[in-house]
Amino acid sequence: MQPNGGIQTRNTIERMAETMRSIGEGCTDRDLILTGKFSERQVKLFGQRATELATVMAQAA
């Protein structure tokens, strides 16, 4: 296990959530993959958490 895996995970989720916000409503898994920033594996692993974070971020704005 990597010692900074938690930080990398958090950063990936935050970057993914920000990308979702920039794409806008209706953002799909495919949209995230097509940006070239995230792999299909990352989207499957972190997508749900990133969606929740993006929703909260959008509501707070």
C-alpha positions, 0 to 999 in steps of 0.5 A: 500500500502506498503511504500517500494513497489517501491523499491521492484518492482525495485529490482524484475525487476532488479533481473529478468533482471539479471536472463534473462541475465544469462539464455541467448537468448531465455529465456522464462516465463517458464524458469524464473518460473522454476528457483524458484526465481519468481512466475508466478504472478511476471513474468506476472507483471514485465516480460515486463519491465525486458525484456526491462532492460535485453536487454539494459543491454546486449547491454551495455555489 
